[in-house]
Amino acid sequence: MGNRGVSDVARGTAPDRGVSGAVDPIAVRVTLEPHAFAPPAYQSAHAAGMDVYAAVTDPVTIRPGEVASIPTGVRLEIPQGFEAQVRPRSGLAARHRIGIPNGPGTIDADYRGELMVLLINLGEAPYAVHRGDRIAQLVFARVARASLEVAAELTGTGRGEGGFGHTGR
C-alpha cells in the first residue's frame, strides 16, 4: 500500500489529540483490499469528513457528462444507528467541475461491500483520476428510523404547499 502524498494524520501516525467539546468518536471497523491506497482519514483536527482515496491501478479518464465508479479498496463496518455519507470535495468541484451525482451518497450500516465512489464530470474537459487522488469525503451521521402513519390529511402550516423557491432568494 503506497503512501505518496499521505499526511501523518492519514497514515494514523499523528497523535490523537481529540477535538475540544466534541463527542467521543464512534468506532468504525475497516478492512483494506490489496488494491487500497490508504484508509479514509481526517486531514485536520476539526475536519467533518474523512478524505477518501482512489484505488485505481491505472488512471481513469472521465469525459464531460460521464459518470465513473471509482474503487477505494475500503470496506466499512458502520455501527447500527449510523450511516456514512459520501460527499463531494469542494476543490474538485471548483477547479475541475467534478462532483458526486447522487451526493451525498449513503452507506448503510449493514453494507459490507467495497466503497465505490461515483464521480461525474460536469466540466468541458476530460478529467483523469489517479491512484491516491482524494476523490470524496466520508461523513458519519446518526440516523433515525421513522414509523410512518397514514393519515387522511396533514396538519396545516404557514408555508403549506410552497415548494422550491417559495421563501425567496
C-alpha positions in Angstrom: 0.0 0.0 0.0 1.6 3.3 -1.1 1.7 6.4 0.9 2.6 9.1 -1.7 1.3 12.4 -0.5 -0.4 11.0 2.5 -0.1 13.1 5.7 0.7 11.7 9.2 -3.0 12.2 10.0 -4.0 10.0 7.0 -1.5 7.3 8.0 -2.7 7.3 11.5 0.7 8.1 12.9 -0.2 11.6 14.1 -1.1 11.8 17.8 -4.8 11.8 18.5 -5.4 14.9 20.5 -9.2 14.8 20.1 -11.4 17.8 19.5 -12.3 20.1 22.3 -16.0 19.9 23.1 -16.7 17.1 20.6 -18.5 13.9 21.5 -16.4 10.7 21.6 -15.7 9.3 18.2 -17.7 6.3 17.1 -15.7 3.1 16.4 -15.9 2.1 12.7 -14.1 -1.1 11.7 -12.4 -1.0 8.3 -10.7 -3.6 6.1 -8.5 -2.7 3.2 -8.5 -4.7 0.0 -5.0 -5.4 -1.5 -5.6 -2.6 -4.1 -6.4 0.1 -1.5 -4.2 3.1 -1.4 -4.9 4.1 2.2 -7.8 4.2 4.7 -10.0 7.3 4.7 -8.5 9.9 7.0 -9.2 13.3 8.5 -6.8 15.9 7.2 -7.2 18.4 10.1 -8.2 18.3 13.7 -11.6 19.9 13.0 -12.4 18.3 9.7 -16.0 17.0 9.5 -15.2 14.5 6.7 -12.5 11.9 6.1 -10.9 12.1 2.7 -11.3 9.0 0.6 -8.6 7.9 -1.8 -8.9 6.4 -5.3 -7.6 2.9 -5.5 -7.3 2.7 -9.3 -4.4 0.8 -10.8 -4.3 2.9 -14.0 -5.7 6.4 -14.4 -9.4 6.5 -15.1 -10.5 9.3 -17.5 -14.0 10.7 -17.1 -15.2 12.6 -20.2 -17.5 15.5 -19.9 -21.0 14.4 -18.9 -19.9 10.9 -17.9 -20.1 9.1 -14.6 -17.4 6.7 -13.4 -17.4 4.3 -10.5 -14.1 4.6 -8.7 -12.8 1.9 -6.4 -11.4 2.7 -3.0 -10.4 -0.7 -1.7 -12.2 0.1 1.6 -14.9 -1.9 3.4 -16.6 -0.4 6.4 -18.5 -1.9 9.4 -20.6 1.1 10.4 -22.4 0.8 13.8 -26.1 0.3 13.8 -27.8 3.7 14.1 -25.3 5.4 11.9 -24.7 6.0 8.2 -21.7 7.1 6.2 -22.4 9.9 3.8 -20.2 10.1 0.7 -19.8 13.8 -0.2 -18.0 15.7 -3.0 -14.8 17.5 -2.4 -15.2 21.3 -2.9 -11.7 21.6 -4.5 -12.6 19.1 -7.2 -15.8 20.9 -7.9 -14.3 24.4 -8.0 -11.3 23.5 -10.1 -12.5 20.7 -12.3 -16.3 20.6 -12.0 -16.1 17.0 -10.7 -18.9 16.1 -8.4 -20.9 13.2 -7.0 -24.2 12.7 -8.9 -26.1 11.2 -6.0 -24.4 13.3 -3.4 -24.5 12.8 -0.7 -24.5 9.0 -1.2 -25.5 6.9 1.7 -23.7 3.8 3.0 -26.0 1.8 5.3 -24.8 0.2 8.5 -25.4 -3.3 7.1 -23.5 -2.8 3.8 -20.1 -4.7 3.8 -19.1 -4.3 0.1 -16.2 -2.2 -1.2 -16.8 1.5 -1.0 -17.1 2.8 -4.6 -17.4 6.5 -5.3 -19.5 7.7 -8.3 -17.9 10.8 -9.9 -19.5 12.9 -12.6 -17.6 15.3 -14.9 -19.7 18.5 -15.2 -16.9 20.3 -16.9 -15.9 20.7 -20.5 -12.6 18.8 -20.4 -11.8 15.2 -19.6 -10.6 14.6 -16.1 -8.2 11.8 -15.1 -8.4 10.1 -11.7 -5.1 8.7 -10.5 -4.1 6.3 -7.8 -4.1 8.1 -4.4 -6.2 11.1 -5.5 -8.6 12.3 -2.8 -11.9 11.9 -4.5 -14.6 12.3 -1.9 -15.3 12.9 1.8 -16.8 10.5 4.2 -19.0 11.9 7.0 -20.6 9.7 9.6 -24.0 10.7 11.0 -26.7 9.3 13.3 -29.9 8.2 11.6 -33.4 8.0 12.9 -35.8 5.4 11.6 -39.3 6.6 11.1 -42.6 4.9 11.7 -45.0 6.3 9.0 -48.6 6.9 10.0 -51.0 7.1 7.1 -53.5 9.9 7.7 -56.4 11.4 5.8 -54.8 14.9 6.0 -51.7 16.6 7.4 -51.6 19.4 9.9 -51.5 22.8 8.2 -48.6 25.2 8.4 -47.9 28.8 7.3 -45.9 27.5 4.4 -48.4 25.0 3.2 -47.5 23.5 -0.2 -45.0 26.2 -1.1 -42.1 24.3 -2.7 -38.9 25.2 -4.5 -38.0 28.9 -4.1 -41.1 29.6 -2.0 -39.3 31.5 0.7 -37.5 33.8 -1.8 -33.9 34.3 -2.8 
